[in-house]
Amino acid sequence: MEGKVTIYDIKTKQGRIQANDGNIYSFDASAFINKKDESLIKEGMSCSFEFIENKLSNFRLKDAEDFIFRNETFKEPANLELISGELPTNYTLIDKAKVSIAKTDRIREKAIYKLKHDCKMLGANIVLDVKESTNIRSAMGYGFKFYTIEGVPATVGISDPKGTVSRADLSHRLLHKQIIKLKNNVETIKIANLALKICGVILFIIFLLGFIFTL
């Protein structure tokens, strides 16, 4: 027979099962085939068992480790962090975007703020693989230094039995489509700007050639 565990008291070693036949069966620790199951058992786990002569026996959990994995609870980092190296050992990586996001500003702190803000709006609680670069942009004869901060939005959790978020919550939080769309929009703008520069060079060459031939 099969069913789901509705309760198991580790102190009294008594429990109940809601069986697939609609009946509720009581059992105790002597019913376990595998004693390891007693340390893993939780409400809602699927199980198989036999019920002969009003006694439940041969109790076995089904996919217990997968159940624990799917129903593990976490607490989240207190603040959204930018991580350039290895993930801290107390963090469990739940989900990670396939592309990075970059923000640029003349003020480094503003670039960092923009990246954090956008990643948070896209469902992340951490930014991984963070890289920083600078470049000089010329305008009206002056050179201006710009900072670019780039990273990958992700969700992590700190395993905690009293945590308020589940693995499923963190697994479905990242807005992957919007992240990819944002990345594609940035790349499109880069291509458009490059095309404008090329057109500008071509027009300058045409103008220069026209000027030379009129001499």
N, C-alpha and C positions, 0 to 999 in steps of 0.2 A: 504494500500500500504506500501511497505518497500523500504529502500534505505540507503545511507550513507551521513552523513553531510560533505559537502565540505568546508564550511566556516560559521562562525558565529561571528559577530562583537558585542562584549559585550557593546560597547559604543552606537552604533546606534540601537542595538537589531534587526539587520537584518541578515538573513542567507540564505543559499542555500542547496539543497539536490540533490544528484545524485540518482534518483530512479531506481529500478530494471527494469522498463519498458523502460529505456534508456533516459528518459526526465529529465530535470533539473527544480526543483521547488523552488520558493522563499518563504520565510516565515518570520514572525516577532514574537516577544515575546508573543503575544496574542494567538499563536498556542499551547503553552505548556499546557498540561493537569496537569502535576506535576511541580510546580514552582521550585522544587529542581533541576530538569533537567537543568535549565538555568545556574546554578552554576557549573554543571558537564560537560556540553557540550564541546566537542573538535572535531577538524577535524578528520574524519575517523571513527567516532562512527556510529554504526548501529542504525536505528530508524524505527518507523512505524508512519503512518499518514493517514489522509483522505484528498482528494482534491475534493471539491464539489463546483460547480458554481464559478470556478476560484479562490477559496479561500482555502488555506491549513489550516487544523485544526486537533485537537486531536493528536498533535505531542507527541511522547513518545520515549525516549531513550531505547535501548535494551542492557542489560549487561554493563551498563556504568561503574560500579565499577570494573568489571573484566577488562574492556578496560584500565582503569586508572592504575590498578595493573600491567598489562602486559606491559604497555608503560611508566611506571614511569622511570625517568632518575636519575642518580646518579653521584657523583664524588667519586673517590677512595681515600683511605688513602694515605698520602704523602709518607709514608715508610711502608715496610712490618714489621708488629709488631708481637711479641710473647705474647700471652695472656694466663695466667694461670687461671684466675678467670672469672668473669662475663664479657660479651661483653659490651663495652661502650654503653650507651643509645642512642647516636647519630648514631650508626652503625646499619644497617639492614643486617641480615644474609641472604645471597642468596643461597649459596651452600656449602656443607661440605662433605669431604671424609668420607668413612665408616671405614677407618683404619688409624692408626697413622704411622708416620715416625720417626725414631730415628737415630741420628748421634753421634759418639763417637770420642773423641780425648783427648790427654794428656793435651791440653790447652783448657780451657773452652770456650774462645772466638772463637777458631777455630771450636769447635763443634757447637756453635751457628751459625757461618757463614755458615758452611756446610748445616745445616738444613734450614736456610733461602734461600740459593742458590738453593737447590733441590726443595723446595716448590714453589719458584718463577718460576723455569723451568717447574713445573707441573701445572702452571696456577693459583696458589694461590696469594692472596694479603694480607693474614693474616694467622697466625698459632694459632690454638686454643687448649685448654686443655693441655697446655705445662707442662711437668714434667721434673725434673732434678734429676739425681742420680749419685753417684760416686762408683767406685769399685777399688780394688787394684789387679793388675796383677803382678805375679812373673815371673822373667826372670833372669837366671844366678845368682840366689841368691839374687836378688834385687827386691824390691817392687815398682811398679809404679802406681801412682794414675791416673785414667781415668775418664773423665766426659762424661755422656750421656745426651743429650737433646732430648726430644721426644715431638711431637705435631701432631695435625691433620690439614692438609692443608684445607683452606676454602676461599671463596670469600665473601666480604662484600661491602656495598656501603653506602654512606651518601646521603640521599635523597636531590635532588637539581633540581629545574625546568630547570636550565641552565647546568645541568650535561652533560658530554660527553659520558657516557656509559648507556645502557639500562639494564633493568632487564634480558632480553634475552641474552645480551652479557655476563653478569656475570654468568648466569645460565649454560652456555655451555663452560665455560673457563677451568674448572678443568679437567685434564686428568685422569679420574677415573681408566681406565684400566691400565695405566702405574703406577699409585699409588699402586694399588693392586699387580701388577707384582713385583714392587720394594719391597713391604712388603713380598711377598712370597719368593723372592730371599734371603732376609735377614734371614727368618725363615729356609730356606733350608740350608743355610750356618751354622746356629746355630746347626741344627740337625747333619750335617756332622761333625762339630767340636766335638760335644758330642760323636758321634760314634767313632771318632778317639781316644778320651780320653778313652772310654770304651775298645777299642781294645788294647790300650797301657797298661791299667791295667791288662787285661787278659794275654797279652804276658809277662808282668812282673811276674805275678803269675806262669805261666807255666815255665818261666826261673828259678824262685825261687824254685819251686818244683823239677825241674830237678837238680838244684844245690844241694838241700838237699839229694835227693836219690843217688847222686854220692858220697856222703861222706862215 
